[in-house]
Amino acid sequence: CKAPHFDREVVLDWRGDDPRKNFSNWTLIVYDGQNRRRYNVHKAMLMNGQRRSDYFVRMFGGCTKSQGNNNNEGEIYMPKTAANVVPQWLDYTYKNELNLSTTN
């Protein structure tokens, strides 16, 4: 197997459905009581830096039990209002961008 070669710097991003393309190593499944949404994320982004989440630091550090069938995903319940802003939270965590409006 030959390692891929990149002509430019790889920027980690949570957007995209194929974890092989964005190099994600964990899937966050958000359940709002009706729907499940999957986000292909990077553990390092969620648990490091100034915008890290203490929740995920504890989860990945072994302090909590993730609900999932393996170590590559975890499901969390959030009320619908909170679940709807997960994409904005991920943008803030990854890119230090926060775009909020009355519709989101």
N, CA, C and O atoms as CSV, one atom per row, in Angstrom:
chain,resi,resn,atom,element,x,y,z
A,1,CYS,N,N,0.845,-1.172,0.000
A,1,CYS,CA,C,0.000,0.000,0.000
A,1,CYS,C,C,0.893,1.239,0.000
A,1,CYS,O,O,1.798,1.368,0.824
A,2,LYS,N,N,0.629,2.124,-0.913
A,2,LYS,CA,C,1.420,3.349,-1.027
A,2,LYS,C,C,0.683,4.490,-0.325
A,2,LYS,O,O,-0.516,4.685,-0.523
A,3,ALA,N,N,1.410,5.230,0.487
A,3,ALA,CA,C,0.818,6.372,1.190
A,3,ALA,C,C,0.482,7.466,0.192
A,3,ALA,O,O,1.219,7.668,-0.773
A,4,PRO,N,N,-0.623,8.177,0.410
A,4,PRO,CA,C,-0.984,9.245,-0.521
A,4,PRO,C,C,0.001,10.402,-0.457
A,4,PRO,O,O,0.603,10.666,0.584
A,5,HIS,N,N,0.155,11.076,-1.567
A,5,HIS,CA,C,1.020,12.248,-1.646
A,5,HIS,C,C,0.137,13.481,-1.811
A,5,HIS,O,O,-0.814,13.462,-2.593
A,6,PHE,N,N,0.441,14.546,-1.085
A,6,PHE,CA,C,-0.352,15.755,-1.149
A,6,PHE,C,C,0.514,16.897,-1.644
A,6,PHE,O,O,1.618,17.110,-1.145
A,7,ASP,N,N,0.012,17.631,-2.625
A,7,ASP,CA,C,0.724,18.782,-3.164
A,7,ASP,C,C,0.540,20.030,-2.316
A,7,ASP,O,O,1.254,21.018,-2.488
A,8,ARG,N,N,-0.420,19.982,-1.402
A,8,ARG,CA,C,-0.670,21.131,-0.536
A,8,ARG,C,C,-0.971,20.634,0.869
A,8,ARG,O,O,-1.163,19.440,1.098
A,9,GLU,N,N,-1.008,21.568,1.793
A,9,GLU,CA,C,-1.303,21.230,3.183
A,9,GLU,C,C,-2.726,20.692,3.304
A,9,GLU,O,O,-3.651,21.228,2.695
A,10,VAL,N,N,-2.894,19.649,4.078
A,10,VAL,CA,C,-4.217,19.094,4.318
A,10,VAL,C,C,-4.851,19.853,5.470
A,10,VAL,O,O,-4.280,19.936,6.557
A,11,VAL,N,N,-6.026,20.402,5.231
A,11,VAL,CA,C,-6.760,21.136,6.253
A,11,VAL,C,C,-7.860,20.228,6.777
A,11,VAL,O,O,-8.686,19.730,6.012
A,12,LEU,N,N,-7.866,20.016,8.093
A,12,LEU,CA,C,-8.889,19.163,8.675
A,12,LEU,C,C,-10.235,19.867,8.636
A,12,LEU,O,O,-10.338,21.046,8.978
A,13,ASP,N,N,-11.261,19.146,8.221
A,13,ASP,CA,C,-12.600,19.696,8.116
A,13,ASP,C,C,-13.596,18.610,8.480
A,13,ASP,O,O,-13.384,17.440,8.162
A,14,TRP,N,N,-14.667,18.980,9.134
A,14,TRP,CA,C,-15.676,18.013,9.553
A,14,TRP,C,C,-16.719,17.783,8.460
A,14,TRP,O,O,-17.462,16.803,8.518
A,15,ARG,N,N,-16.785,18.649,7.489
A,15,ARG,CA,C,-17.807,18.534,6.443
A,15,ARG,C,C,-17.439,17.422,5.471
A,15,ARG,O,O,-16.262,17.187,5.195
A,16,GLY,N,N,-18.427,16.763,4.973
A,16,GLY,CA,C,-18.200,15.685,4.018
A,16,GLY,C,C,-18.683,14.365,4.569
A,16,GLY,O,O,-18.600,14.104,5.769
A,17,ASP,N,N,-19.185,13.543,3.683
A,17,ASP,CA,C,-19.762,12.267,4.082
A,17,ASP,C,C,-18.778,11.110,4.096
A,17,ASP,O,O,-19.062,10.055,4.663
A,18,ASP,N,N,-17.626,11.304,3.474
A,18,ASP,CA,C,-16.666,10.210,3.354
A,18,ASP,C,C,-15.467,10.458,4.268
A,18,ASP,O,O,-14.635,11.315,3.973
A,19,PRO,N,N,-15.369,9.713,5.382
A,19,PRO,CA,C,-14.252,9.928,6.302
A,19,PRO,C,C,-12.883,9.674,5.682
A,19,PRO,O,O,-11.880,10.179,6.187
A,20,ARG,N,N,-12.821,8.908,4.608
A,20,ARG,CA,C,-11.536,8.680,3.948
A,20,ARG,C,C,-11.042,9.941,3.252
A,20,ARG,O,O,-9.837,10.133,3.093
A,21,LYS,N,N,-11.967,10.798,2.838
A,21,LYS,CA,C,-11.582,12.021,2.139
A,21,LYS,C,C,-11.217,13.147,3.089
A,21,LYS,O,O,-10.366,13.974,2.762
A,22,ASN,N,N,-11.843,13.196,4.260
A,22,ASN,CA,C,-11.497,14.276,5.191
A,22,ASN,C,C,-10.630,13.776,6.345
A,22,ASN,O,O,-10.343,14.523,7.281
A,23,PHE,N,N,-10.218,12.520,6.276
A,23,PHE,CA,C,-9.294,11.916,7.248
A,23,PHE,C,C,-9.835,11.919,8.680
A,23,PHE,O,O,-9.064,11.932,9.639
A,24,SER,N,N,-11.155,11.908,8.815
A,24,SER,CA,C,-11.723,11.897,10.165
A,24,SER,C,C,-11.480,10.540,10.813
A,24,SER,O,O,-11.341,9.525,10.130
A,25,ASN,N,N,-11.430,10.539,12.147
A,25,ASN,CA,C,-11.178,9.293,12.856
A,25,ASN,C,C,-12.258,8.984,13.893
A,25,ASN,O,O,-12.090,8.098,14.731
A,26,TRP,N,N,-13.366,9.721,13.827
A,26,TRP,CA,C,-14.448,9.459,14.764
A,26,TRP,C,C,-15.746,10.022,14.202
A,26,TRP,O,O,-15.732,11.072,13.559
A,27,THR,N,N,-16.856,9.351,14.429
A,27,THR,CA,C,-18.157,9.818,13.965
A,27,THR,C,C,-19.010,10.194,15.157
A,27,THR,O,O,-19.293,9.372,16.028
A,28,LEU,N,N,-19.411,11.448,15.178
A,28,LEU,CA,C,-20.323,11.953,16.201
A,28,LEU,C,C,-21.741,11.779,15.678
A,28,LEU,O,O,-22.092,12.300,14.619
A,29,ILE,N,N,-22.549,11.045,16.426
A,29,ILE,CA,C,-23.947,10.845,16.052
A,29,ILE,C,C,-24.789,11.632,17.048
A,29,ILE,O,O,-24.771,11.356,18.247
A,30,VAL,N,N,-25.526,12.610,16.540
A,30,VAL,CA,C,-26.364,13.453,17.388
A,30,VAL,C,C,-27.811,13.015,17.201
A,30,VAL,O,O,-28.338,13.014,16.088
A,31,TYR,N,N,-28.440,12.644,18.307
A,31,TYR,CA,C,-29.832,12.183,18.301
A,31,TYR,C,C,-30.676,13.207,19.043
A,31,TYR,O,O,-30.379,13.538,20.191
A,32,ASP,N,N,-31.723,13.711,18.402
A,32,ASP,CA,C,-32.560,14.734,19.020
A,32,ASP,C,C,-33.921,14.205,19.467
A,32,ASP,O,O,-34.835,14.981,19.746
A,33,GLY,N,N,-34.047,12.898,19.531
A,33,GLY,CA,C,-35.317,12.293,19.915
A,33,GLY,C,C,-36.119,11.824,18.716
A,33,GLY,O,O,-37.007,10.981,18.845
A,34,GLN,N,N,-35.803,12.374,17.538
A,34,GLN,CA,C,-36.482,11.963,16.306
A,34,GLN,C,C,-35.498,11.567,15.217
A,34,GLN,O,O,-35.700,10.572,14.521
A,35,ASN,N,N,-34.445,12.339,15.075
A,35,ASN,CA,C,-33.491,12.131,13.979
A,35,ASN,C,C,-32.084,11.922,14.509
A,35,ASN,O,O,-31.723,12.389,15.589
A,36,ARG,N,N,-31.300,11.203,13.711
A,36,ARG,CA,C,-29.878,11.025,13.993
A,36,ARG,C,C,-29.095,11.662,12.857
A,36,ARG,O,O,-29.344,11.401,11.680
A,37,ARG,N,N,-28.138,12.505,13.241
A,37,ARG,CA,C,-27.262,13.132,12.253
A,37,ARG,C,C,-25.834,12.699,12.548
A,37,ARG,O,O,-25.399,12.666,13.699
A,38,ARG,N,N,-25.123,12.371,11.488
A,38,ARG,CA,C,-23.753,11.886,11.616
A,38,ARG,C,C,-22.776,12.966,11.145
A,38,ARG,O,O,-22.964,13.590,10.101
A,39,TYR,N,N,-21.727,13.165,11.951
A,39,TYR,CA,C,-20.684,14.119,11.621
A,39,TYR,C,C,-19.342,13.404,11.721
A,39,TYR,O,O,-18.993,12.870,12.774
A,40,ASN,N,N,-18.599,13.394,10.628
A,40,ASN,CA,C,-17.270,12.780,10.607
A,40,ASN,C,C,-16.274,13.811,11.104
A,40,ASN,O,O,-15.982,14.790,10.417
A,41,VAL,N,N,-15.754,13.584,12.302
A,41,VAL,CA,C,-14.916,14.580,12.974
A,41,VAL,C,C,-13.552,13.998,13.318
A,41,VAL,O,O,-13.276,12.822,13.083
A,42,HIS,N,N,-12.708,14.856,13.882
A,42,HIS,CA,C,-11.355,14.476,14.280
A,42,HIS,C,C,-11.245,14.626,15.788
A,42,HIS,O,O,-11.478,15.708,16.327
A,43,LYS,N,N,-10.897,13.567,16.456
A,43,LYS,CA,C,-10.761,13.617,17.913
A,43,LYS,C,C,-9.841,14.746,18.342
A,43,LYS,O,O,-10.130,15.453,19.308
A,44,ALA,N,N,-8.751,14.917,17.642
A,44,ALA,CA,C,-7.767,15.944,18.014
A,44,ALA,C,C,-8.378,17.339,18.002
A,44,ALA,O,O,-8.015,18.169,18.836
A,45,MET,N,N,-9.286,17.616,17.088
A,45,MET,CA,C,-9.907,18.933,17.017
A,45,MET,C,C,-10.872,19.156,18.180
A,45,MET,O,O,-10.995,20.275,18.678
A,46,LEU,N,N,-11.552,18.100,18.612
A,46,LEU,CA,C,-12.546,18.235,19.675
A,46,LEU,C,C,-11.917,18.310,21.056
A,46,LEU,O,O,-12.537,18.826,21.985
A,47,MET,N,N,-10.701,17.807,21.209
A,47,MET,CA,C,-10.131,17.728,22.558
A,47,MET,C,C,-8.831,18.512,22.754
A,47,MET,O,O,-8.177,18.365,23.787
A,48,ASN,N,N,-8.447,19.340,21.781
A,48,ASN,CA,C,-7.218,20.125,21.900
A,48,ASN,C,C,-7.465,21.587,21.577
A,48,ASN,O,O,-8.442,21.929,20.910
A,49,GLY,N,N,-6.593,22.431,22.045
A,49,GLY,CA,C,-6.632,23.844,21.695
A,49,GLY,C,C,-7.584,24.658,22.551
A,49,GLY,O,O,-8.221,24.142,23.469
A,50,GLN,N,N,-7.667,25.938,22.232
A,50,GLN,CA,C,-8.483,26.859,23.009
A,50,GLN,C,C,-9.976,26.572,22.901
A,50,GLN,O,O,-10.725,26.881,23.828
A,51,ARG,N,N,-10.420,25.996,21.805
A,51,ARG,CA,C,-11.845,25.764,21.594
A,51,ARG,C,C,-12.243,24.309,21.859
A,51,ARG,O,O,-13.277,23.844,21.380
A,52,ARG,N,N,-11.425,23.608,22.615
A,52,ARG,CA,C,-11.703,22.202,22.904
A,52,ARG,C,C,-12.965,22.079,23.755
A,52,ARG,O,O,-13.408,23.030,24.398
A,53,SER,N,N,-13.514,20.892,23.732
A,53,SER,CA,C,-14.696,20.586,24.532
A,53,SER,C,C,-14.296,19.696,25.696
A,53,SER,O,O,-13.767,18.603,25.491
A,54,ASP,N,N,-14.544,20.155,26.916
A,54,ASP,CA,C,-14.225,19.335,28.087
A,54,ASP,C,C,-14.974,18.012,28.065
A,54,ASP,O,O,-14.467,16.998,28.544
A,55,TYR,N,N,-16.179,18.023,27.510
A,55,TYR,CA,C,-16.964,16.792,27.391
A,55,TYR,C,C,-16.189,15.748,26.586
A,55,TYR,O,O,-16.073,14.595,27.003
A,56,PHE,N,N,-15.666,16.157,25.442
A,56,PHE,CA,C,-14.950,15.202,24.596
A,56,PHE,C,C,-13.566,14.875,25.146
A,56,PHE,O,O,-13.064,13.774,24.922
A,57,VAL,N,N,-12.948,15.794,25.851
A,57,VAL,CA,C,-11.688,15.471,26.524
A,57,VAL,C,C,-11.910,14.319,27.491
A,57,VAL,O,O,-11.129,13.368,27.519
A,58,ARG,N,N,-12.982,14.402,28.291
A,58,ARG,CA,C,-13.298,13.322,29.236
A,58,ARG,C,C,-13.670,12.033,28.505
A,58,ARG,O,O,-13.247,10.946,28.899
A,59,MET,N,N,-14.461,12.157,27.444
A,59,MET,CA,C,-14.886,10.966,26.701
A,59,MET,C,C,-13.687,10.235,26.087
A,59,MET,O,O,-13.542,9.026,26.266
A,60,PHE,N,N,-12.850,10.947,25.383
A,60,PHE,CA,C,-11.726,10.316,24.697
A,60,PHE,C,C,-10.619,9.928,25.664
A,60,PHE,O,O,-9.794,9.066,25.361
A,61,GLY,N,N,-10.602,10.571,26.835
A,61,GLY,CA,C,-9.620,10.235,27.853
A,61,GLY,C,C,-10.019,9.044,28.695
A,61,GLY,O,O,-9.272,8.637,29.585
A,62,GLY,N,N,-11.196,8.472,28.429
A,62,GLY,CA,C,-11.634,7.279,29.136
A,62,GLY,C,C,-12.435,7.545,30.391
A,62,GLY,O,O,-12.677,6.625,31.173
A,63,CYS,N,N,-12.860,8.805,30.607
A,63,CYS,CA,C,-13.605,9.124,31.822
A,63,CYS,C,C,-15.098,8.883,31.696
A,63,CYS,O,O,-15.790,8.803,32.711
A,64,THR,N,N,-15.614,8.765,30.479
A,64,THR,CA,C,-17.035,8.486,30.273
A,64,THR,C,C,-17.159,7.335,29.293
A,64,THR,O,O,-16.211,7.005,28.579
A,65,LYS,N,N,-18.317,6.738,29.266
A,65,LYS,CA,C,-18.566,5.669,28.311
A,65,LYS,C,C,-19.298,6.232,27.110
A,65,LYS,O,O,-20.362,6.835,27.252
A,66,SER,N,N,-18.737,6.040,25.937
A,66,SER,CA,C,-19.385,6.459,24.711
A,66,SER,C,C,-20.428,5.427,24.326
A,66,SER,O,O,-20.190,4.223,24.418
A,67,GLN,N,N,-21.585,5.906,23.894
A,67,GLN,CA,C,-22.615,4.986,23.422
A,67,GLN,C,C,-22.367,4.747,21.944
A,67,GLN,O,O,-22.601,5.635,21.124
A,68,GLY,N,N,-21.911,3.592,21.604
A,68,GLY,CA,C,-21.615,3.258,20.222
A,68,GLY,C,C,-21.147,1.827,20.163
A,68,GLY,O,O,-20.863,1.206,21.187
A,69,ASN,N,N,-21.070,1.308,18.951
A,69,ASN,CA,C,-20.704,-0.095,18.837
A,69,ASN,C,C,-19.209,-0.295,18.700
A,69,ASN,O,O,-18.751,-1.436,18.638
A,70,ASN,N,N,-18.429,0.781,18.650
A,70,ASN,CA,C,-16.976,0.647,18.613
A,70,ASN,C,C,-16.341,1.971,19.011
A,70,ASN,O,O,-17.045,2.921,19.350
A,71,ASN,N,N,-15.029,2.037,18.971
A,71,ASN,CA,C,-14.328,3.246,19.390
A,71,ASN,C,C,-14.294,4.322,18.320
A,71,ASN,O,O,-13.714,5.386,18.538
A,72,ASN,N,N,-14.904,4.068,17.168
A,72,ASN,CA,C,-14.857,5.023,16.070
A,72,ASN,C,C,-16.094,5.892,15.973
A,72,ASN,O,O,-16.198,6.723,15.071
A,73,GLU,N,N,-17.041,5.711,16.897
A,73,GLU,CA,C,-18.235,6.535,16.869
A,73,GLU,C,C,-18.842,6.620,18.252
A,73,GLU,O,O,-18.575,5.785,19.117
A,74,GLY,N,N,-19.656,7.629,18.450
A,74,GLY,CA,C,-20.358,7.793,19.705
A,74,GLY,C,C,-21.635,8.555,19.461
A,74,GLY,O,O,-21.678,9.466,18.634
A,75,GLU,N,N,-22.672,8.185,20.175
A,75,GLU,CA,C,-23.959,8.841,20.030
A,75,GLU,C,C,-24.279,9.625,21.290
A,75,GLU,O,O,-24.110,9.134,22.406
A,76,ILE,N,N,-24.742,10.847,21.093
A,76,ILE,CA,C,-25.166,11.654,22.228
A,76,ILE,C,C,-26.563,12.194,21.936
A,76,ILE,O,O,-26.920,12.454,20.787
A,77,TYR,N,N,-27.338,12.354,22.998
A,77,TYR,CA,C,-28.662,12.936,22.879
A,77,TYR,C,C,-28.574,14.424,23.154
A,77,TYR,O,O,-27.909,14.851,24.099
A,78,MET,N,N,-29.245,15.212,22.328
A,78,MET,CA,C,-29.356,16.654,22.543
A,78,MET,C,C,-30.780,17.062,22.211
A,78,MET,O,O,-31.368,16.534,21.268
A,79,PRO,N,N,-31.343,17.992,22.968
A,79,PRO,CA,C,-32.635,18.537,22.562
A,79,PRO,C,C,-32.518,19.120,21.154
A,79,PRO,O,O,-31.440,19.545,20.740
A,80,LYS,N,N,-33.619,19.135,20.434
A,80,LYS,CA,C,-33.606,19.535,19.028
A,80,LYS,C,C,-32.952,20.904,18.809
A,80,LYS,O,O,-32.197,21.081,17.852
A,81,THR,N,N,-33.231,21.862,19.677
A,81,THR,CA,C,-32.644,23.200,19.532
A,81,THR,C,C,-31.121,23.133,19.575
A,81,THR,O,O,-30.451,23.763,18.756
A,82,ALA,N,N,-30.577,22.385,20.511
A,82,ALA,CA,C,-29.121,22.245,20.625
A,82,ALA,C,C,-28.570,21.438,19.446
A,82,ALA,O,O,-27.525,21.786,18.896
A,83,ALA,N,N,-29.258,20.372,19.058
A,83,ALA,CA,C,-28.794,19.530,17.953
A,83,ALA,C,C,-28.706,20.328,16.653
A,83,ALA,O,O,-27.846,20.064,15.813
A,84,ASN,N,N,-29.594,21.298,16.493
A,84,ASN,CA,C,-29.600,22.099,15.266
A,84,ASN,C,C,-28.390,23.005,15.122
A,84,ASN,O,O,-28.063,23.411,14.007
A,85,VAL,N,N,-27.716,23.334,16.216
A,85,VAL,CA,C,-26.561,24.225,16.119
A,85,VAL,C,C,-25.223,23.488,16.159
A,85,VAL,O,O,-24.172,24.126,16.221
A,86,VAL,N,N,-25.245,22.169,16.125
A,86,VAL,CA,C,-23.993,21.400,16.103
A,86,VAL,C,C,-23.113,21.804,14.916
A,86,VAL,O,O,-21.904,21.953,15.098
A,87,PRO,N,N,-23.663,21.990,13.705
A,87,PRO,CA,C,-22.787,22.424,12.606
A,87,PRO,C,C,-22.084,23.761,12.885
A,87,PRO,O,O,-20.912,23.922,12.544
A,88,GLN,N,N,-22.782,24.708,13.496
A,88,GLN,CA,C,-22.160,25.987,13.821
A,88,GLN,C,C,-21.083,25.805,14.890
A,88,GLN,O,O,-20.027,26.434,14.824
A,89,TRP,N,N,-21.349,24.952,15.865
A,89,TRP,CA,C,-20.347,24.668,16.902
A,89,TRP,C,C,-19.105,24.025,16.286
A,89,TRP,O,O,-17.980,24.369,16.650
A,90,LEU,N,N,-19.305,23.095,15.357
A,90,LEU,CA,C,-18.163,22.460,14.701
A,90,LEU,C,C,-17.372,23.477,13.879
A,90,LEU,O,O,-16.141,23.445,13.883
A,91,ASP,N,N,-18.057,24.374,13.177
A,91,ASP,CA,C,-17.342,25.425,12.438
A,91,ASP,C,C,-16.513,26.276,13.389
A,91,ASP,O,O,-15.379,26.638,13.072
A,92,TYR,N,N,-17.065,26.596,14.542
A,92,TYR,CA,C,-16.316,27.379,15.534
A,92,TYR,C,C,-15.111,26.593,16.041
A,92,TYR,O,O,-14.014,27.139,16.155
A,93,THR,N,N,-15.313,25.324,16.343
A,93,THR,CA,C,-14.224,24.489,16.859
A,93,THR,C,C,-13.110,24.331,15.829
A,93,THR,O,O,-11.931,24.419,16.174
A,94,TYR,N,N,-13.466,24.102,14.590
A,94,TYR,CA,C,-12.473,23.851,13.554
A,94,TYR,C,C,-11.844,25.128,12.997
A,94,TYR,O,O,-10.635,25.171,12.764
A,95,LYS,N,N,-12.653,26.171,12.781
A,95,LYS,CA,C,-12.167,27.329,12.025
A,95,LYS,C,C,-12.244,28.650,12.771
A,95,LYS,O,O,-11.890,29.693,12.220
A,96,ASN,N,N,-12.704,28.619,14.020
A,96,ASN,CA,C,-12.884,29.846,14.794
A,96,ASN,C,C,-13.870,30.778,14.110
A,96,ASN,O,O,-13.742,32.000,14.187
A,97,GLU,N,N,-14.863,30.187,13.435
A,97,GLU,CA,C,-15.929,30.953,12.784
A,97,GLU,C,C,-17.239,30.629,13.479
A,97,GLU,O,O,-17.527,29.468,13.769
A,98,LEU,N,N,-18.031,31.658,13.744
A,98,LEU,CA,C,-19.310,31.442,14.392
A,98,LEU,C,C,-20.348,32.279,13.669
A,98,LEU,O,O,-20.365,33.503,13.798
A,99,ASN,N,N,-21.210,31.627,12.914
A,99,ASN,CA,C,-22.253,32.299,12.156
A,99,ASN,C,C,-23.600,31.900,12.720
A,99,ASN,O,O,-24.109,30.818,12.429
A,100,LEU,N,N,-24.167,32.762,13.517
A,100,LEU,CA,C,-25.467,32.507,14.119
A,100,LEU,C,C,-26.472,33.520,13.609
A,100,LEU,O,O,-26.142,34.674,13.334
A,101,SER,N,N,-27.697,33.063,13.490
A,101,SER,CA,C,-28.792,33.941,13.111
A,101,SER,C,C,-30.048,33.467,13.804
A,101,SER,O,O,-30.018,32.471,14.527
A,102,THR,N,N,-31.130,34.149,13.602
A,102,THR,CA,C,-32.389,33.746,14.233
A,102,THR,C,C,-32.943,32.466,13.618
A,102,THR,O,O,-33.823,31.833,14.201
A,103,THR,N,N,-32.436,32.075,12.440
A,103,THR,CA,C,-32.919,30.852,11.809
A,103,THR,C,C,-32.124,29.621,12.201
A,103,THR,O,O,-32.574,28.502,11.951
A,104,ASN,N,N,-30.962,29.789,12.803
A,104,ASN,CA,C,-30.203,28.604,13.208
A,104,ASN,C,C,-29.933,28.633,14.699
A,104,ASN,O,O,-29.305,27.718,15.231
